[in-house]
Amino acid sequence: MHHLDHLYRVAFYLTKNEEDARDCVQETCARALSAKDQFTPGSNLKAWLTRILYNFFYDAYTRGKRWVASEDLSDATDPKKSFLDTLPADNPGPEARVLEWELGRRVSEALKKIPEEFRAPIVLVDMGDFSYQEAAEILDCPIGTVRSRLSRGRRLLQNLLSSYLSRRADSR
């Protein structure tokens, strides 16, 4: 239960869809329970669960070629309500909320355009707070591969967001 928020956040950035993210987390929990004997007590539970989630995502969406349609982050019941509106805030003003929503939307759109091999390290290291070593274990690749994919992914993300960020800086 302690890691559900983290699992949902990772699943959401992988699937790009709230419902599919919930399904991934649910399947991850079911698989973790059925494989609980494989977990080594004292090891990193968060990394183990994230690895199960990533494996499920990879199997279900990448190998099966069942791609999820890219949808915006708006709430189906209220098109003006974004995913960021559901997160707790430090009582920002209306302008700050609009700018935060817009930036979140732009980052999500840019992440959707990045190939999965570069998106996964960004989600794990930059958004999931995993170390490079933990990300390497989750992605089942050498730590150097994680570093290079993270670097390339960040550059791709920077290129996709550079025009938006430079316009924002110019307007200040």
C-alpha positions in Angstrom: 0.0 0.0 0.0 2.9 2.3 0.8 4.1 2.4 -2.8 0.8 2.7 -4.7 1.2 6.4 -5.4 4.6 5.8 -6.9 3.4 2.8 -8.9 0.5 4.8 -10.3 2.8 7.7 -11.2 5.1 5.4 -13.1 2.3 3.6 -14.8 0.6 6.8 -15.8 3.7 8.1 -17.6 4.2 4.8 -19.3 0.6 4.3 -20.4 -0.3 7.9 -20.9 -3.8 7.1 -19.7 -5.4 7.2 -16.2 -7.5 4.0 -16.7 -4.7 2.0 -18.2 -2.4 3.2 -15.4 -4.9 1.9 -12.8 -5.1 -1.4 -14.6 -1.3 -1.7 -14.7 -1.1 -1.0 -10.9 -3.8 -3.5 -10.2 -2.1 -6.2 -12.3 1.2 -5.3 -10.7 -0.3 -5.9 -7.2 -1.8 -9.1 -8.3 1.4 -10.4 -9.8 3.4 -9.3 -6.7 1.1 -11.1 -4.4 1.3 -14.3 -6.5 5.1 -14.0 -6.6 5.7 -12.9 -3.0 7.9 -15.9 -2.3 10.3 -14.5 -4.9 10.8 -11.2 -3.0 13.9 -11.1 -0.8 13.1 -9.6 2.6 15.3 -6.6 3.3 15.8 -5.8 -0.4 14.2 -2.8 -2.2 10.5 -3.5 -2.4 9.8 -0.3 -4.4 12.3 -1.4 -7.1 10.9 -4.9 -7.1 7.3 -3.7 -7.6 8.3 -1.2 -10.2 10.1 -3.9 -12.1 7.0 -6.0 -12.1 5.0 -3.0 -13.3 7.5 -2.3 -16.1 7.6 -5.9 -17.2 3.8 -6.0 -17.4 3.7 -2.8 -19.3 6.4 -4.0 -21.7 4.7 -7.3 -22.3 1.2 -6.0 -22.6 1.9 -2.8 -24.7 5.2 -3.1 -26.4 5.5 -6.8 -27.4 1.8 -7.2 -28.0 1.8 -4.0 -30.1 -1.3 -2.9 -28.3 -0.6 0.8 -28.1 -2.8 3.0 -26.0 -4.3 6.0 -27.7 -2.7 9.2 -26.7 -5.3 11.2 -24.7 -5.0 14.5 -23.0 -4.9 14.6 -19.2 -8.3 16.0 -18.8 -11.0 14.5 -16.6 -13.8 12.8 -18.6 -16.5 14.4 -16.5 -15.1 17.9 -16.6 -13.0 18.7 -19.7 -11.6 21.8 -18.1 -10.3 19.9 -15.1 -6.8 18.6 -15.6 -4.8 15.8 -13.9 -2.8 18.5 -12.1 -6.0 19.9 -10.5 -6.3 16.7 -8.5 -2.8 17.1 -7.0 -2.5 19.1 -3.7 -1.3 22.6 -4.1 0.3 25.2 -1.9 -2.7 27.5 -2.7 -1.3 29.0 -5.9 -3.1 31.9 -7.5 -5.1 31.5 -10.7 -2.2 32.5 -13.0 0.2 30.1 -11.3 -2.3 27.3 -11.7 -2.8 28.0 -15.4 0.9 28.1 -16.0 1.5 24.9 -14.0 -1.3 23.2 -15.9 0.1 24.3 -19.2 3.6 23.2 -18.3 2.4 19.8 -17.2 0.4 19.4 -20.4 3.4 20.4 -22.5 5.8 18.0 -20.6 3.2 15.1 -20.9 2.8 15.8 -24.6 6.6 15.8 -25.1 7.0 12.6 -23.1 4.4 10.9 -25.4 6.6 11.8 -28.4 9.8 10.3 -27.0 10.4 6.6 -27.8 9.7 4.3 -24.9 13.4 3.3 -24.5 14.3 6.9 -23.6 11.0 7.7 -21.8 11.3 4.8 -19.2 14.6 6.0 -17.7 13.3 9.6 -17.4 10.1 8.3 -15.7 12.1 6.1 -13.3 15.1 8.4 -12.5 13.7 11.9 -12.9 10.1 11.3 -11.8 10.3 8.1 -9.8 13.4 9.1 -7.8 15.2 5.8 -8.5 18.9 5.8 -8.6 20.7 4.8 -11.8 21.5 1.4 -10.4 17.9 0.8 -9.4 16.7 1.9 -12.8 19.2 -0.4 -14.4 17.8 -3.3 -12.4 14.2 -2.4 -13.2 15.0 -2.1 -17.0 17.3 -5.1 -16.9 20.2 -3.3 -18.6 23.6 -2.0 -17.7 23.9 1.2 -15.7 25.8 2.8 -18.6 22.8 2.1 -20.9 20.5 3.8 -18.4 22.8 6.8 -18.3 23.1 7.2 -22.0 19.3 6.7 -22.6 18.6 9.2 -19.8 21.0 11.7 -21.4 19.5 11.2 -24.9 15.9 11.2 -23.5 16.6 14.5 -21.7 18.0 16.0 -24.8 14.9 14.9 -26.8 12.7 16.3 -24.1 14.7 19.6 -24.1 14.4 19.9 -27.9 10.7 19.3 -27.8 10.2 21.8 -25.0 12.7 24.5 -26.0 10.4 26.7 -28.1 7.8 26.7 -25.4 10.2 27.4 -22.6 12.0 30.2 -24.6 8.6 31.8 -25.2 7.8 31.6 -21.5 11.2 33.2 -20.6 10.7 36.0 -23.2 7.2 36.8 -21.8 8.6 37.5 -18.2 
